[in-house]
């Protein structure tokens, strides 16, 4: 059998379930998931292999109208995903009717590559409403093949997976067959810590935070990690730390548990908080944190 390989890029509005789909297809929790919009900031690759296929899945930030430099950089990741896809997955949920960016939507409906439209979260809807929405999206995106799914419940994921394999172009693998992602270990440490901050803090705090792992030392039985949580203002630093350090301790304890599962060994983690004023609007800082080339 001829080998097939390609980039399968997932795009859609915030909170539509792209990261849940990515993790379901890869079989590992690579993308962090929280109920808050804009949880995904980077473009994250998850690589799935068998003897005859390599599927390079790409999770991207939710499509928004950028309000500051960080969000503009996040939308650059989406543009790159549109440009290099071999198969495009456009993900929607029951209640929505349009993409938040008309230019992106026009690219989808005029795409020359295969488009798979996934109608997600059908477990939260009636049969009649699902059928109505399937017809709506078939008319709206006539070049797409439509699947109804529940990424959370893993409903119909196998059918989507088989369709992806069918549509992949012929070609050699892009990455070694034992590679799971393009990101280094420190990236996943940063993301796990940021996931806990998104979960436990409210309002603007989670969006003002960036995490940088300064030290990652992997020994035979333990991983020793030192990470810095960056905030934009002194008041935010106090909120992150909490009374007598209690809030920061909770973030560290929960991140450690997840990282021990991820690395399959004990983890020791030190967390510190620093003020990095207006980093979200500073191009040099964004470059340092991997948002710009």
C-alpha positions in Angstrom: 0.0 0.0 0.0 1.2 3.5 -0.9 2.2 5.7 2.1 0.0 8.8 2.7 0.9 11.9 4.8 -0.4 15.4 5.3 -1.3 18.3 7.5 -4.9 18.3 8.8 -5.6 21.7 10.3 -8.5 22.5 12.6 -10.0 25.9 12.7 -13.2 27.5 14.1 -14.6 30.0 16.6 -13.5 30.0 20.2 -15.0 27.4 22.6 -16.2 25.2 19.7 -14.2 22.2 21.0 -11.1 22.2 18.7 -8.7 21.1 21.4 -11.0 18.4 22.6 -11.2 17.0 19.1 -7.4 17.2 18.7 -6.8 15.3 21.9 -9.4 12.7 20.9 -7.8 12.1 17.5 -4.3 12.0 18.9 -5.2 9.9 21.9 -3.2 12.2 24.3 -4.0 15.4 26.1 -1.7 17.7 24.1 -3.9 20.8 24.0 -5.1 22.3 27.3 -8.9 22.6 27.7 -10.9 25.1 29.8 -14.3 26.7 29.5 -12.8 30.1 28.8 -12.4 31.5 25.3 -8.9 31.9 23.9 -7.5 29.0 25.9 -5.4 28.0 22.9 -2.8 30.7 22.0 -0.3 28.7 19.9 -0.6 26.4 16.9 0.0 22.9 18.4 0.8 19.8 16.2 -0.3 16.3 17.2 1.2 13.5 15.1 -0.7 10.2 14.5 1.1 7.3 12.8 0.4 3.9 11.5 2.3 1.8 9.0 0.7 3.5 6.0 -0.3 7.0 7.2 1.1 10.0 9.0 -1.6 12.5 10.1 -0.2 15.8 11.3 -3.1 17.4 13.2 -2.9 21.1 14.0 -4.9 22.8 16.7 -5.2 26.6 16.3 -6.5 29.5 18.4 -10.2 30.3 18.1 -10.9 32.9 15.4 -11.5 36.4 16.8 -11.2 40.0 15.7 -7.8 41.0 17.3 -7.9 43.7 20.0 -4.1 43.8 20.8 -0.8 42.5 19.5 -1.0 39.1 21.2 -4.4 38.4 19.6 -3.0 39.5 16.2 -0.2 37.0 16.6 -2.7 34.3 17.5 -4.6 35.0 14.3 -1.3 34.7 12.3 -1.2 31.1 13.5 -4.7 30.6 12.0 -3.6 32.1 8.7 -0.6 29.8 8.5 -2.9 26.8 9.2 -5.1 27.9 6.3 -2.1 28.2 4.0 -0.3 24.9 4.6 -3.3 22.5 5.1 -3.7 19.4 3.0 -7.1 18.9 4.6 -9.0 21.6 6.4 -11.4 20.8 9.3 -13.9 23.6 9.9 -15.5 23.0 13.3 -18.8 24.5 14.4 -21.3 23.9 17.2 -25.1 23.6 17.2 -25.8 27.2 18.1 -23.5 29.1 15.7 -24.2 30.5 12.2 -21.0 32.1 11.0 -17.3 32.5 11.5 -16.2 35.6 13.4 -13.9 36.6 10.5 -15.4 36.9 7.0 -12.1 36.7 5.2 -11.3 33.3 6.8 -14.8 32.1 5.9 -14.3 33.0 2.2 -11.1 31.1 2.2 -12.9 28.0 3.5 -15.7 28.0 1.0 -13.4 28.7 -1.9 -10.7 26.2 -0.7 -9.2 23.9 -3.4 -8.2 21.3 -0.8 -10.7 18.9 0.9 -12.8 20.5 3.7 -14.5 18.5 6.5 -17.1 20.4 8.4 -17.7 19.0 11.9 -20.9 19.8 13.7 -19.9 19.4 17.4 -21.7 19.1 20.7 -24.7 17.3 19.2 -25.2 15.5 22.5 -26.7 18.9 23.7 -29.3 19.1 21.0 -32.4 17.3 19.6 -32.5 15.1 16.5 -34.6 17.7 14.6 -32.3 20.5 15.4 -29.2 18.5 14.4 -30.8 17.6 11.0 -31.8 21.3 10.5 -28.2 22.4 11.2 -26.7 19.8 9.0 -28.8 21.1 6.1 -27.9 24.7 7.0 -24.2 24.0 6.9 -24.3 21.9 3.7 -25.8 25.0 2.0 -23.5 27.4 3.7 -20.3 25.4 2.9 -21.2 23.3 -0.2 -17.6 22.2 -0.7 -17.4 20.5 2.7 -18.3 17.0 3.8 -20.4 17.3 6.9 -20.1 15.0 10.0 -22.0 15.3 13.3 -19.8 14.6 16.3 -19.4 14.9 20.0 -15.7 15.4 20.6 -16.2 15.2 24.3 -18.0 11.9 24.2 -15.9 10.7 21.2 -19.0 10.1 19.2 -18.3 9.5 15.4 -14.6 10.3 15.9 -13.6 7.0 14.2 -15.6 7.9 11.1 -13.9 11.3 10.9 -10.5 9.6 11.4 -11.2 7.2 8.5 -12.3 10.0 6.2 -9.1 11.9 7.0 -7.0 8.8 6.0 -9.0 8.5 2.8 -8.3 12.1 1.8 -4.6 12.3 2.7 -2.3 12.8 -0.2 0.4 10.3 -1.0 3.8 11.0 0.3 6.5 10.2 2.9 6.2 11.0 6.6 7.1 14.6 7.6 8.3 13.6 11.1 9.9 10.5 12.7 7.2 7.8 13.3 7.7 7.9 17.1 7.3 11.6 17.4 4.0 12.8 19.0 4.2 16.6 18.7 6.5 19.4 17.4 6.6 21.1 20.8 9.4 20.6 23.5 8.7 19.5 27.1 8.9 23.0 28.5 6.0 24.1 26.3 3.7 21.5 27.9 4.9 22.6 31.4 3.9 26.2 30.5 0.6 25.1 29.2 -0.3 23.0 32.2 0.4 25.8 34.5 -1.6 28.3 32.4 -4.5 25.8 32.2 -4.7 25.9 36.0 -4.7 29.7 36.0 -7.4 29.8 33.4 -9.4 27.4 35.6 -9.1 29.2 38.9 -8.8 32.9 38.2 -11.5 35.3 36.9 -11.9 38.3 34.6 -8.7 39.6 33.0 -6.2 37.7 35.1 -5.8 34.6 32.9 -5.5 36.6 29.8 -2.7 38.8 31.3 -0.6 35.7 32.2 2.3 34.1 30.3 4.4 31.2 31.7 8.1 30.6 31.1 9.9 27.6 32.3 13.5 28.6 33.2 14.7 25.2 34.3 13.7 21.7 33.2 16.0 19.0 34.6 14.9 15.4 33.9 16.5 12.8 36.2 15.9 9.1 36.2 13.1 9.2 38.7 12.0 12.8 38.9 11.7 16.0 36.7 12.7 19.2 38.5 11.0 22.3 37.1 11.3 26.0 37.8 8.7 28.2 36.1 7.9 31.9 36.1 4.3 33.2 35.8 4.4 36.6 34.1 1.7 39.2 34.8 1.2 42.7 33.5 0.6 44.6 36.8 1.6 44.5 40.5 -2.0 44.0 41.5 -2.3 40.9 39.4 0.8 39.5 41.0 -0.9 39.7 44.4 -4.0 38.0 43.1 -2.0 35.1 41.5 -0.1 34.5 44.8 -3.1 34.8 47.0 -3.3 35.0 50.8 -0.1 33.6 52.3 0.7 32.0 48.9 -2.4 29.7 49.0 -3.6 30.4 45.4 -0.1 29.9 43.9 0.3 26.6 45.9 -3.0 25.3 44.4 -1.8 26.0 40.9 1.5 24.3 41.5 -0.1 21.2 43.2 -2.6 20.7 40.4 -0.1 21.3 37.6 2.3 18.8 39.3 -0.3 16.1 39.3 -1.1 16.5 35.6 2.6 16.7 34.7 3.4 13.5 36.6 0.8 11.7 34.4 2.2 13.4 31.3 5.9 12.5 32.0 5.1 9.3 33.9 7.4 10.1 36.7 7.6 12.3 39.8 7.7 16.0 39.3 9.0 18.7 41.6 7.9 22.2 40.6 8.8 25.7 41.8 6.6 28.6 40.8 7.5 32.3 41.0 5.5 35.4 39.9 7.0 38.4 38.1 5.6 41.6 36.6 6.3 42.1 32.9 4.5 45.3 32.1 2.2 45.3 29.0 3.9 42.1 27.5 0.8 41.4 25.4 1.4 44.5 23.4 5.2 44.3 23.2 6.5 42.7 20.0 9.9 41.8 21.5 8.2 40.1 24.4 5.8 38.2 22.1 8.8 37.1 20.1 10.5 35.9 23.2 7.4 33.8 24.2 7.1 32.2 20.7 4.2 34.2 19.2 6.3 35.8 16.5 9.0 34.6 14.1 
